[in-house]
Each structure stands twice: as structure tokens, then as C-alpha cells.
């Protein structure tokens, strides 16, 4: 079961127009705790990592969690 915040973050990761990043300001990204929870569940994975932030993409398990497959 996904929380509303987890669902929103997964939708950002799914979107081609938006990028999922960790940020404590909801306007600019998803909270780092939400990101960590989704990574731990295997729903997203980091790519394009640098010193300041990472971007995340949806995994197959994340697609299943959203009901896309």
C-alpha cells in the first residue's frame, strides 16, 4: 500500500515531463524520507547522481505498484 506522498513521488518518476528529486520543500521535490522508502521498497532507483542531488526513475516494481503493468 502506497501513501499519498509515495504515490505522488512515483507519478513524478513515471512522468516524462517531470523529474523526481529529493527536497524538503514540497514545491521542488519529494521529501528525502519518502525517496528513501521508495528506494528501499525497490520502486525507484537513482540515476544521474552528483554531489548535490540525484534524479530517480521508476523500476518495474514501481510500475506494478502504480498499476501500470
N, C-alpha and C positions, 0 to 999 in steps of 0.2 A: 504494500500500500504506500502510495506516494503522498507526502504532504503537499499543500498548495505551493509552497516555496520550491520544493523539489520538482513538482510538475512544471512550474514556470521556468525553472532553470533548464530542464530537459527540452522544453519548447524552444528556448533560446539556442541550445546546442543543435537542435533539429533545423532551425531556420537557416536559409542561405543568406538572408539579408542582415542577420544579427549575429554577434559574436558573444559567446558565453565567457565571461571573465569573473574572477573573484574580486569583490569590492564591498566594503562595509556600507557604502551608500547605495540603497536600492535602485536609485535612478541610473547608476552606472554599471551595475552588475549584480551578481548574487553573492550573498554572504559567504565568507570562506568556510564556515561550518557546513553550510548546505553543499558547497562544492566537495568538501572532504567526504561527506556522507554519500554523495552520488558516486565519487571515485571508489570508495570502499565497497559499495554495492555492485560496482562494475558497470554502471550505467553510462559513464563518460570517461574519457581519457584525455590527458594533456597532450597538446602538440604546440609547436611554435613557442617553446618555453624560452624565456630570457630572465634576466635578473630581477626585473620589476613585476612582471605578471606572466601568466600562462593563459593560453586560449584552450578551450576544451571542445571536443567533438563527441557526438553520440556514438555509443557502441551498439552492437547488435542487441545486447541485453537491454539497453536503453530504449531501443525501438520497440522491443517487446513490451516493456513497461508502459510505453505510451499507446500500445495497441496498434502499432503501425505494421506489424508483421504477424 
